[in-house]
């Protein structure tokens, strides 16, 4: 369908495929042609149309919600890639994800041939942000596009035609407000979520989902205050102590009926005082009527329907969750039956033709009669809707836009929501209910009592709005001065009761009042709490916190930070609104909010013991390795892979290590001394080591493992410049580490057992690597007869001298056992008592190294033990020593501090390799 002469090509982009189809059908009056786009779900509709006097060839297509996603750069996306606090400043980028590349290509291709771009996104902040994502893609393909915005609130012909004939410009301030919120939520949510999850998930047995190992303990700036409302009400109930009270009740029965009088004092908590007053009334029981009031009372209809009110009323009246209510309302909107369901507005514009909307409902079999009465001037039932005081300047209140008695594809919930919207609209256009209320006040022995009765004179809006009730009771006729003796006069007791758990409608009210979330996102925050197992909802739609939810709130509460309170988020939401109206800039809001939350994060991490204590109140400690429960801290960039950071971590044995966050693809690691009791990365940068930055580590050593002339506290650097750390590394007993490295996925080995194309293996403070060529200008290393340099303290050597076998992994004395299997019954073997995996038969050890001789190294390094170890790890692979380079050149060990570690092959004496990869091995 080529454009007519002089026609311009106009690209129209809607937020969803269904909206694009509806817009195209309305504007073309069903005469459009359809073709496939790059995305199979987002078709392109074509037709001719006139905007004002301008002939246009219209192309209508769509996106599917947000076209772009905001995320951190790749370096920061992995959980252990950086210190979570760095996420407050880490670079972020907004890009089109892979699954939406086809939509992007469609927009680019169509934009290149068009002169105008008309944006049909939802008319709220979120829609405006999506609009600017579309603009970025289309303008990138065609910078000469004339860009317009269509503003509409319902998918009905009147609204759509009016929108396209009155095009406006997109609002950049609205888009900036959403950008600010997205970045704040991303940085705060990611940092706290990583902190909580890494600290707590494996420290405790948290089998609350059945998938404990994949559990994420998420934190959201809106999610947590919402949880706070639930926990706070739960704590109020738990803290409530029932207290007994007493009250005096009086009733009087006459020929006209019975009146129940209430004591004006309500009740007393002091029993003696209540008894004294009651006895006074019993002694002088004559009641005297001293006041009778008759007055007209009005019960007003509700304000026009906003999103929050729709969710609250659907919860109370239809027993539907807020999340499901919004899903159904969105479907009704896309089908054209109701107006846009996400709106804060609760007052109609004077230009809205309310009578026309009512007139569409006169043929309905249920409420059609009421609609006819409403339009009949003689009924005097019409009343313009009240003004609720809220107007988001984007959409009118929710109202019906198309008549139906029900569609065949509707569920019962679709019928309920449509009925609620229609009845609510008819009610807010109606007169209030009118009643006559009578109040009678009496005196008995100086004590005051009263009774009230009500008669409904005109139901008005209550005739159609069946969700409200306004009952009452008739009182007998009383006159001032009349006296009577009460039929009953009793002293009754009762107890105070706690408030009920929060219902969903109550929770929505709390969130709305505190400014937590927006009308379009509140239901999502509630659903997230249920999905994360932070809260549960019972059959009455009332919320209770789970142990996990309560523990998290308790932990932050004990820290003294009210992160679970609504105040911080309320301030943020107010800042977003300020951005949307131009009173604050996006950068100003980002800087202020993130600076405040970063300070909270640092303090929370410093007080993490309180979070652990709170979790310990509800959950048992797990026996998983300690390193899984410790958040990793960045020391420096990995110099091996240059893709991840080197992170300080705690090992299963309790020691410390600095390993690459890219594990297992990168196995670069620095083992720290076993004499360490504590280690923590600081913000101090080493001025010497390059490439930087290299953060210094605050070490705390065990006093018994270091000489008395050294301090147990030391601020050191593992980059190679720290002389004190070098000396302590030589003197202290090191924590064990497995000398056998496993190749990364996809890497192979040559017949000698060395990986091809593998990077140099991991380092110790003892064991870095230098190739054989690097010894050309250095002193030739001294060969140790057993091939390993001694790295143990005196106690280890004494153990060896006494004839004990030392573990080749941790250096501790092994325990002796006797085999009881059929093939080896009675045969003795040695195994490590620390479960390092070391195993060796006694007779094989004695064939090589006589018992009682010192081994001068990290336990036994005999061929027999190496062979046994190799056999357990897969036969032909053998035990790799401490590594070879890619071309097979010889290597020798150096410490991470730069000092040479002496050693060579004890089979042939060659210093370029060790025995486990010796070519003469086994000859």
N, C-alpha and C positions, 0 to 999 in steps of 0.2 A: 504494500500500500504506500506508494510514494507520496510525498507531500504535494499539496496543490501549489500553483504558482504564487510566489511571494510568501509562502508559509515558512515559518521557522520551526526547527526541530527542538522539542522540549522534552528533556529527560525528567520524569517524575519518579521519586523514590519513596516508598512507604516502609513502615517498620516491620511488617510481616507480609508473607505472601497472600494471606486471606484479605488483608486490608488493601493491598495493591489490586487484587481482583475486584473487590467491591467498589473501589474508586473508579477503576476503568469501566465497570459495568454501568455505573451511574452517569459518568461523563459521556460515554459513547452511546448511552441508552441501549446497551446490549449489542452494539454493532462493531465491537472491536475484534481484531485478529490477534491470535496468540502464537508465540513461537518460543522455543526453548532458549534459555540462556546457558552460560557456562555451568551454572549450578542447576541440577535437575529439579530442585525444589523452588527455584526463583525464576519464574517465567517472565517474558516480556510481552506486554499487551500494546497494540498499536491502533490508533484511530485518529481522525481529524477533528479538530475542535477550534473554537474561537475564544480567545481571552481578550475581552473588550473588542476592539476593532482589529486585533491582530490574529490572522489565520495561523494556526499551529498544527503541526503534526506531532501528536503526543505519543511518547513511549513511556509506559508505566512498568516499573519493576520494583523489587523490594530487597531489603536485607532481612536478617533474622535476629532482631535485637541488636546488641552492641556488635559493631563490625571489628572493633579493636579490643585488645586486652592490655592492661597495664601490668607490668611485671619487672622484676629485677633483671639486671644483666646476667648472662649465663654463669658468670663467676660466683654469684651470690645465691643462685637458685637452689643448690643442694643444701640439705639441712646442716651438714657439718662443714660447709665450705667457708664459713666465717663466724666470728663472734656475733651472736644475735644483735648486740648493741650497734654493730656497724650498719644494720639495716635501716637505721634512722637517717643515714646519710648516703647509703649505697646508690649508685646510679640506677634509675628506672627508665623504662622506655615503653611507649605505646605502639603496638604493632598488630598487624592482622595475623591471627593464628592460622596454622596450616589448613584447618578444616573449613576456613572461610576464604581461601585464596580464589576459589572459583567465583564467588560473589564479587570479589574485588576485580577480577578480570572482566566480568560482565560490565561493571560500572565504568571501568576504564575504556572499554571498547565502545560502549554507547555514548559516553561523554565526549569522545573525540569528534563525533559527528553532529553534536548538538550545540545550540547557541544559548539555551536557557537550562537551568537546573531548578526544579521545584521540589521542595522537601516536604513530604507528607508524614513526617514522624509525629509521634504523640506529642501533644502540646504541653509538656511539663519539662522540668529541668533535665530529667534523664533523656527524654526525647530530643531536647535541644543539643545535648552532648552527642548523641548518636548522629544528629544532623551534621555536626561539625566533623565527625569522623567520615561521613559520606563526602562532605565538601573537600576534605583533605585528599581523598582518593581521586575524586572527579577533577578537582582543580589541578591536581598533579598531572593528569592526562590532558587537560585543556584549560590553560590559565585564562582564556578569554570568556569563560562561562559567565553569564549573568545569573546570579543566585537569588532565589526567592524562597519564602516560607509560606506554606498554606496552613492556616489555623482553623481547626474544626474540633467539634466535640462529640459528634455522632456521625455514624455512617449512614446518613439518610440524604436523599437528593437535595433537600433545601439547604442543609449544612455544606455539602460538598460543592455544589454550584456556587454558593455564596463565598466559600473559601477561595476557590480558584479565580473568581472575579475580583477579589480584594486581597491580592498577594501582599505579603509584608517581607521584611528582612529578618534573618535569624538573629537570635539574641546571644551574643558572645558571652555576656555576663552569666547567663544561666549555665552555659557549657563550662565556664571557668569554675563555677561553684561545684559542679559535679566532679571536675578534674581534681579539685582540692580535696573533696571528700574521698575520692577513690585513692589518692596517694596517701592521705592520712590513715585511712583504714588499712591499706596494704602494709604500710610500715609498722604501725602499731600492732596489727593483728599478726603479722609474720614474726616479729621479734618476740612478743609475749607467747605466742603459740609454740615457737621453737624452744623457748626457755622452759615453759611448763612441761612440754612433752618430754624433752631430753632429761629434765630433772626428775620427773615423777613417774613416767610410764613404766619403766623397768625397775624402779625402786620399790614398787608395791605390787601386790596381786590385785589387779583391776579387771577382773573378769565380769565386766558389766555389759559387754556387747557380744561375747562369744568369739570375737576376733581381737583378742587382747594385744597381740603382737603388732597389729596394724592400726592400733588406736591412736587418734590424734586428740590431744587435750587443747582444743582451740580456745583462743581468746579473741573476742570482738568488742570494739568500743561501744557498740549498741547491745550486743548479745549479753555482755556481762552485767550492765546495769539492769537489764530485763531479768536476768537470773537473780539479781540483788533484790528486786521487788518480791519475788517468790520466796527467797530465803528469809527476808526480813519478816514477812507475814508468818512464815513457819516458826521463826524464833519467837514471835509474839505469842503464838499459840503455845509453844513449849514452855515459855516463861510464865504463862498465866497460872496463877494460883487461885482456885475457886474460893470465894469468900461468901459466907452466908449472910443474908439480909432478911429483913422483915418488913411487911407492908400491910396496911389495913384496907380491906375490900368491902364495898358496900353495894347492895342491890335493893331495888324497890319494884315490886310487882303490883300492877293495878289492872283495871278492866281493859285498858288500852295496850297493855304489854308490860315488858320488863325493861328497866333502865339499870345499867351497870355504871356505878360511880367510881372514879379513880381518885386515890389520895393525892392531894396537891404536892405533898412532900416526896412522892414517889416511893422511896423506901429508906429505912435506917439500918445501919450496920450494928448499932448497939442494941442488944436485945432488951436490956433493962429499960432504956428510954422508950422503946417501942411498946413494951408491956404497960408502962405507966400511962402513955397516951391512949392506948387501947382501952384500959380500964376506965379512964375518964369518959370515953365515948360510950362504953357499956353502961356506966352509971347514969349518964344523961343522953339517952339514945335519940331523943327527938331531933329530927332534921328539919331545918328551915331553909326554904328556897329564897336566896337573896339576890339572884340575878338570872335572867333568861334573855339570851341573845339570839336573834334570828337575822341571818345575813345571806346574801347571794354569793355563791362561790363559783368560780370558773376554772375549768381544767383545759389548758390550752393545748392545741395540737403541736406536734413536734416541729422543729425547724426543718427546712429542706435537707435532703439526705447527702451527707458527706461520706467519704470512704471509711473513716473510722467509725462513724455512726452505723454505717451499713454492716460492718464486721461485728460490732457490739450487738446490734439487734438481731442479726442472723444467728449469733451464738445463743442469745437468750430465747429467741422465739422459734428458731428452726433447728436448734441443736446442731449447728454446723460450725466447724472450726474456721478460724479467720483465713487460714491458708486455702482451704477448700472453697470458702465463700468467694475469695478473689479469683480463683481459677474459674468458677462458674460464671461470675460476673464478667470476666474478660471474654469468655465464649459468647455470652449474650450480647456484649458490645460488638464483637467482631461480626456477629450475625445481624446486627442492626436493630436489636430490640430495646436496648437501653443506651443511654449516653455514656461517655467515657467514665469508667468506674474509679479512676484515681484522681480525686479532687479534694481540696481542703475547703472549697467554697460551700457555704450553707445559706446563701441568699441569692435569689434570682434577680437578674438584671431587669430593669423596667421595660426593656425592649423585648423581653421574651413573651411570646404569644402563649400564655398559659391556657387560655380558653381552647385554643386549637389542640393542645396536647390532651386536655380533658375530653374534648369532643371525639377523639379517636377511640375512647374507651366506652362509648355509650352502648355499643352492641355486645358488650361482654355479658355472658349469661349470669355471672355472679355479681359483679360490682357495676354492671352497666346501668342499672336502675338508679344507683346512687349518683353516678356521673351525670345522668339526666337531671336529677334533682339539683345537683350542684350548678348546672347551667341555667336552670329555671329561675328567673328573677323573683318570681312570686314566692319561692321557697325561702328566699333571703338566707341561703346557706353559704353563699360565696364569701370568701374573705381572702384578701391578698396574703401570700405567705409572709411569715415574720422574717426578720433579718437576724441571722445568727451571729453576725459580726465578723465572719471570716470570708475572705475573697482572695484566691491565689492568682487572680487576673488571667487565668489560663482556661479554665473549664467551668461550666455551670454546675449546680448540684446534680446528683444522679437522678434521672427521670426516665420514664418510658419514651421511646422514640418510634415504636411501631406496634400496632395492635395485633394481638394473637390470642387465641383461646388455648394455645399449647401446640407445640410442634411434635411430630411423630418421633423425632430423634432425641427429644428431651428426656432427661432423667427426672426423677421426682425432685431432686435438688434444684434443677433448672426452673421447674414450676414454682418452687418455694421462693427462690430469689426474685424471679420476675413478679410474682404476686406481692412480695414485700415492697419492691420498688414502686409498683403501681398504687397499692393501697397507701403507702407513705406519701406519695405525691398528691393523691386525692385528699388525704387527711390534712396536709399542710395548706391546702387551698380552702379549707372549711372553717366554719365558725367553731369556737370552743364549746365544750359541753357546759351546761348550766345546771347548777344544783342549789338547793336551799339547805343551809346548815343551821342546826339549832344547838346551842350550848346552854346547859343548865348547871348552875353552881349552887351548892348547898353547904350548910354549916351544921356540924355536929359537935357539941361541946367545945366550940372554938376552933375545931379542925375543919379545913376546907376540902371539899370533894367536888368533882365535876363529871359530867357525862355529855357526850356529843352524839348527834344523829344527823344523817344526811338523806335528802331525797333528790334524785336526779330529775330535773324538770325538762331538759332537752339534751338528748345524747349528741346530736350534731355529728362531729367528726368520729365519735365512738361508734357510729353506725357502720362505718367502713373500716375503721382501724381496729381490728379485733385483737391486736397485740396489747392494747391498753385496757385497763378496767378501772372503774371508779364506783365502787359499791358503797353502801352505807346501811344504816339501820334506823328504823323509825323510833322516836322517843314518845313516850306518853306526854300528854299536855300538862305543863306545870305553869303556875303563876307565881309572881314575886310575893313572898310572905306566906305562901302555902307551907304547911307543916305536915310531916308524916313520920311514922316509925319505920325504919328500914326493915325489909323482909329478912335480910341477912347482914350481919356485921361480923367479920372474921379477921383474925390476925394470922396471916399466912407467911410462910418462910420460902425463901428461894436461894439460889446460889448464882453468882456472877458466871458468865460464860465467855470463853475466848472468842475472838472474831473468827469467822470462817476462813478457810483457805481461799486464795484468790481464784475467782472464776475467770474465764478468758475475757469476758466483757470488762471485768474489774481491772485485769492486767492491761488491756488496751487503754483503759481510761488513765491508769497510772503512767503509761508510756506517753500518751498524748499530752497529759498535763505537764510532764517533766521534759517534753521535747525530745524524747528518745526515738530516733528513726523518723521516717516520714510516713505519710498516709499510705504510700505505695510499698513500704518496706517493713512495716511493723509486723505483719503476719510472717514474714520470712525470718525475722529474729526469733519469734516464738517457736517456729518449726525447727530452727537450728538447735535450740535448747533441747528439744525432744530427740532430735537426731543424734546429738552428742551425748545423750544419756545424762544430761545435767538436771533434768526435771522430768516428771511424769504427769500425765493428765488422766483423771479418773472418769468414771461414767457420767458424772455430773459436770464435766468440763472444768474441774478445779485442779489447780496445780500444786504439786509437792516437789521439793528438791530431792534429788537422789543423794546418796552419801557422797558421791563424787562432786556434785554441784555444791553441796553444803561445805565440803572440805575446802574447796578452792576459795569460796567466799570467806570462810573462816580464816584461812591462811592470810589473805590480803588484809582482812580486818585486823588481825593480830599485828600486822606490820604498822598499822596506824594510817594506812592509805585507803581512802574510800574509792578505790577503783571500781568497786561494785555499786557505788552510789551514782545517781544520775547527773550530778552537778557538772562533772567534766564534759560529758557528752552534750549536755544542754548548752554549755558554752560553745562547744564546737558547732552544733547545729545553728546557733545564733550567728556564729561567724560565717557559716555557709550562706545564710540568708543575707548577711551584709555583703558578701561577694556578689550575690545574685542581683542586688539592687545598686551596686557600685559604690557603697560607702567604705568598703575595704577591698584591698587587692588580694589576688590569689596568693602571691608570694608572701605577703604579710601574714596571712592566716596560716599558711604552711609553716613558716618559721616559728610563729608563736606556739602553735599546737604541738609541733614535733619537739621543740625545745622543752616544753613542759612535760611531755610524756617520756622523753628520754631520761630526764631527771628521775621520774617515777620508776622507770625501768631499772636504772642503775641502783637505786635504793632498794627496790624489790629484790634484785639479785643479791645485794649485800645482806639482806635479811631472809634469804631463802630457807634458813633453818626453821623459821616460823611456818613456812608453807609445808615443809617436810613434817613438822610436828603436827600440824592440822591434819594432814593426810594420814599420819600414823594413828590418829584418833579413830579413824574409820576402817583403815585397811591394814592388813598384815604386810610386813616387810617381805620382799622376795629374796631369793638366794641367787639371783642372777649376777653375772660379773659386774663388779663395781664400775668398770669403765663405761658400761652402757647407761649408767645413771648420772654420769657427770657431763655437763655441757662442755663441749670442746671450745678452747680458746686459741685464737690465731697468734702464732709466733712470727711467721714470716711467709713469704711466697715460696712455694716449692721450686727449688732450682733444677729439679730433674724433669718434671713434666711441664712446668710453667703454666699450668692450667688451674691448679688448686692451691690452697694454703696449707702450710704445715701447722698442725693443731696439737696443742698440749692435751693429752688424754691420760686417763688412768687405766692401768692394765688389770686383767683378771687376778693377777697375783698380788695386787695392791701397789705395785710400783708405778712409775710414770714413764711416758714416752712422748716423743714429738713425731707424729706421723702425718703423711699426706692425706688430705681430705678426699683425694681422688681414688683412694683404695676401693676395689682391688686392681683397677687399671694401672695405678701407680703405687709401688710398694716402698717408696722412699720413707725411711724412718730413722730417728735418732733415739737410742735407748738411754735413759737417764739413770743416774746411780741408784742402786738399791737401798742406799742409806738415807734416801729422801723420805721424810715423813709427810711433807706438804709441798705443793708447788702451785703457783698461780701466775698467770701472765699479767704484767703491768702495762701501763701506758708509756713507760720510759723507753726511748728508742736508743739503741746502741749507736754512738757517733762514729764507730770505727768500721764495723762489718758492712760489707757490700756483697751483692746488691741489697739495698734496704727497702723498706724499713725492717729492722730486726728488733722485735720487742724483747725487753729483758724479762726474766722470770724471777719471781721472789721464791727462793728456796728455803725450806726449813728441814734441817738434817736431824736424824736421831743422834743424840749426844753420844750414845755408846758406840756408834759406828765410825766416829771421826776423832782425830787426835784432840786433846784438850786445848791446844793453842789455836784452834779454829772456832769461829762463831757458828752457832747452829743456824742463824739467820743470815742469808746471803742473797743479795740482788745480783744475779749473774746473767751471762749471755752464752748461748750455745753456738754462736757463730764462729768461735775460734779465737776470740781476743781475750778471754777471761783466764788470767793466770791462776787465780784462786781456785776456779772450777777445775782447771787442769790438775792442780795438785790434789784436790779432793777426789777427783776421778781416779787418780793413781792410788790413793790411800784407802778409799772406802770400798766396801764390799758391794758389788753391783748386783742389781736384780737380774734374774734369769731371763733369757730370751731364746727362743727356738732358732737354731742356726739354719734350719731348713726353710727356704722360701718356696712358695708355690707360684708357678708362673701365672701371669695374668691370662685372661681368656683370649684365645686366639694365638698365643705364643707357643712355639714348639721348641723341642730340644734336639741337639745333635746326639750322636751315639755316646759321647762322653758324658752326657748328662747336663750340659750347659745350655741354657736357653739361647736360641738364635734371635737376634734383634731385640734382646731384652736390655733394659737400662741397668746400670750398676745397681746391685742389691742394696739393702738397707744399711744404715750406719749405726754405730754406737758412739758414745763418747769415747769408746775404745776403737771402734771399727768403722772407719771410712775406707776409701779405696784410692790407690794410686797404681797406675800401670807400671810394668817392669821397666819401661823406658825412663820413668821418672827417677829411678835410682842411679842413673848414670853419673850424676854429680853429687851423690850423697854417699854416706857411709854404708857399706854392705851390711845388711841385717845379720844379727847373730842367730844361728840356727839352734832352736831348742830341740833336744833329742826326741821329744814326743810330739813336736810339731805345733804346740800351742803355748803361747806365752802365759805365764801365771798371772791370773787376775783376781785371785782370791785373797781373803784376809788370812791371818795366821791360823785362825780356828779351822779353816777349810784345809789348809796344808797339814795341820796336825791330824785331822781326820784321815787324810790320805796316807800319811806316814804310819798311822795305826793300822793300816791294812783295809780300811773301808773304801768302798767304791763311791765315787762322787758322780752326781747327775751331770751330764754334759750340757744340760739346759740351764738349770738354776744353781748348780754348784753345791747343793746340799748333799749330805750323806744319804745314800740309798738304803732301803730296807731289804733284808734277805728273806726269801720265801722258798718253799719247796713245791714243785709242780705236782699235781695230782691227776693229770690227764693220762689217757691210756698210752700215748706215745712217749711221754716224758715223765712218768711217775717216778718220784724220788729225786728228780734232777733239780738242783738249786739254781735260783736266778735272782737278779737284783732289779728293783723298780723304784722309781722316785716316789717319795712319800707326799710330794706336792702335786701329784697328778700331771706332771709335765709330759708324760708319754715315754720317758726313758725306760728301756728294758734291755737287759743283757744276761746271757747264761753265764754262770760262774765258771764252768770249765772252759768256755771260750775266752773269758778274760784272763784266766791263769795261763793259758797257752801263750799269751803274748806279753803280759805284764805281771811279773811275780807279785804276790800279795805282800804287803808290808813296805813296798817301795814307794817313794814319793812320785807323783805323776806330774808335778810341775805344770799344771794347766787346768783348764776348766773340765775337771773330771777326766775320765778315760777317753783317749782318742785312738784307741787301737783299731786295727782293721776289723777285728771281730765285732766290736760294738758298732762300728760304722756299718758293717754289713748287716747286722741285725736290725739296726735302725732303718737302713735302706729297704730291707725286706718288708718291714711293716708299712713303708710308705709307697709301695708299688713296684718293687723289684728293680727292673732295669734302670729306673730313674736315678737311683742312688741318692746319696746325700750330697747336695751341693755344698761346697765349702762356703767361703764368704764371698764368692763371686768371681766372674771373669768378665772382660769387656767383650764387645760385639765381635771383634776380629780374632778373639782367642788369644790375645797377647797376655803375658803373665801379669799378675797383680800382686801387690803386697798390701798389708794393712797399715792404715794410719788412723789415728784417733780423729774425732771431729774437731778437736782442738789443734790438729795439725801435726801431732807427734807420731813418729814411726812406731809401728808395732812389729816386733821381730818375730819371724816365723818362716817356715818353708815346708816342703813336702818331706815327711819322714821316711818315705819309701825310696826316693831317688836323690833327695837333698836339693832339688831344684827350687830356688826361692820364688819362681814365677807362678807356682801353683801349690795346692795342698793335695794330700793323699787321695781325697775322695774323687778327684778328677785326674789323677795321675795316669798317663798312658801306659806306664809299666805296672799298673795295679793288677795283681793276680798272676803275674808271670812267675 
